[in-house]
Amino acid sequence: MTTPDFSRLYAELNLRPDCSLEEFKRAYRRRVAELHPDRRGAGAPVIGDDEFSLSELTSLYGLAMQFLKQHGRLPGGPVLHAARARATIGYPGSHSLRAPPSSGDGFANVSRRSWFVLLVLMAIAAYLVFSAPPASAARF
């Protein structure tokens, strides 16, 4: 197995290894649009040996994303603090997945599960109240 050449990927995307994840994704999407056969048209020149093909670009991008998941940074990028790395790539429990706290609304931090449980409890209470026999019915 050969080692992927991420420097060639960065050169193809016109980026530096210390770029942000957003810049990296944006440049990748732009380059895919340029290389895609449906976008190039019938008269476009065939890609030479010195240029990337779409499959090479996609393959290297996938490897870079695997590297990001394993190490919390892009290949060649600066090493991040562990908690910051988790927040960057969106692991469960990271700060990027939580709703920002709201100062005015007391219900902002209540989870969806809590709302669902409350709704179920209210439905059970309504069923018990409305299915009970009326209090005015006299039994003889």
C-alpha positions in Angstrom: 0.0 0.0 0.0 1.4 3.4 -0.9 1.2 6.4 1.3 -1.2 9.0 0.0 0.3 12.2 -1.3 -1.6 14.9 0.5 0.7 17.6 -0.7 -0.4 16.9 -4.2 -4.1 17.1 -3.0 -3.4 20.5 -1.4 -1.7 21.7 -4.6 -4.6 20.6 -6.7 -7.0 22.5 -4.5 -4.7 25.5 -4.3 -4.6 25.4 -0.5 -2.1 25.2 2.3 -2.1 22.3 4.7 -3.0 24.6 7.6 -6.3 25.7 6.0 -9.6 25.3 7.8 -11.9 22.4 7.3 -14.5 24.7 5.7 -11.9 26.1 3.2 -10.9 22.5 2.4 -14.4 21.3 1.7 -15.3 24.4 -0.4 -12.2 24.0 -2.5 -12.9 20.3 -3.0 -16.4 20.9 -4.1 -15.3 23.6 -6.5 -12.6 21.3 -8.1 -15.0 18.4 -8.4 -17.4 20.7 -10.3 -14.5 21.6 -12.6 -13.4 18.0 -13.2 -16.8 16.4 -13.5 -17.4 15.1 -17.0 -21.0 16.4 -17.1 -19.7 19.9 -16.4 -16.7 19.9 -18.7 -18.7 19.5 -21.9 -18.0 17.6 -25.1 -15.3 19.8 -26.4 -13.2 19.8 -23.2 -9.7 18.4 -23.4 -9.0 15.0 -22.0 -7.1 15.0 -18.7 -3.4 14.3 -19.1 -1.1 12.2 -16.9 0.1 15.3 -14.9 -3.5 16.3 -13.9 -5.8 14.8 -11.3 -8.7 12.7 -12.4 -12.0 12.9 -10.6 -11.5 9.5 -9.0 -8.0 10.3 -7.7 -9.3 13.5 -6.2 -12.3 11.8 -4.6 -10.1 9.0 -3.2 -7.6 11.4 -1.7 -10.4 13.5 -0.2 -11.9 10.4 1.4 -8.5 9.5 2.9 -8.1 13.1 4.2 -11.6 12.8 5.9 -10.5 9.5 7.5 -7.4 11.1 8.8 -9.5 14.0 10.2 -11.8 11.5 12.0 -8.8 9.6 13.5 -6.6 12.6 14.4 -8.9 15.5 14.7 -7.1 17.6 12.1 -6.5 17.6 8.4 -3.3 15.9 7.1 -0.4 18.3 7.5 -2.5 20.7 9.6 -1.7 21.9 13.1 -2.3 19.6 16.1 -5.4 20.7 18.0 -6.3 20.2 21.7 -8.3 17.0 22.1 -11.6 18.7 23.1 -11.3 21.3 20.4 -10.6 18.6 17.8 -13.8 16.7 18.9 -15.8 19.9 18.5 -14.3 20.6 15.1 -15.4 17.3 13.6 -18.7 17.1 15.3 -18.4 14.0 17.6 -21.5 13.4 19.8 -21.1 15.3 23.0 -19.0 18.0 21.3 -19.9 21.7 21.8 -20.8 22.0 18.1 -23.8 19.8 18.5 -25.3 21.5 21.5 -27.8 24.4 21.2 -26.3 27.6 22.5 -27.7 28.6 26.0 -30.4 31.2 25.9 -30.6 33.7 28.7 -34.3 34.6 28.3 -36.0 31.3 27.7 -36.0 28.8 30.6 -37.0 25.9 28.3 -34.1 26.3 25.8 -31.9 23.6 27.4 -34.7 20.9 27.6 -33.9 18.0 25.3 -36.3 16.6 22.7 -36.5 13.4 24.8 -37.8 15.4 27.7 -40.4 17.1 25.6 -41.5 13.7 24.2 -41.8 12.3 27.8 -43.8 15.3 28.9 -46.1 15.0 25.9 -46.7 11.3 26.6 -47.5 12.0 30.3 -49.9 14.7 29.3 -51.7 12.4 26.9 -52.0 9.7 29.6 -53.3 12.2 32.1 -55.9 13.5 29.5 -57.0 9.9 28.8 -57.5 9.2 32.5 -59.4 12.5 33.1 -61.8 12.1 30.1 -62.3 8.3 30.4 -63.3 8.4 34.1 -67.1 8.1 34.7 -68.8 11.3 35.5 -68.9 12.2 39.3 -72.6 13.1 39.1 -73.7 9.7 38.1 -75.4 8.1 41.1 -75.1 4.4 41.7 -78.0 2.5 43.3 
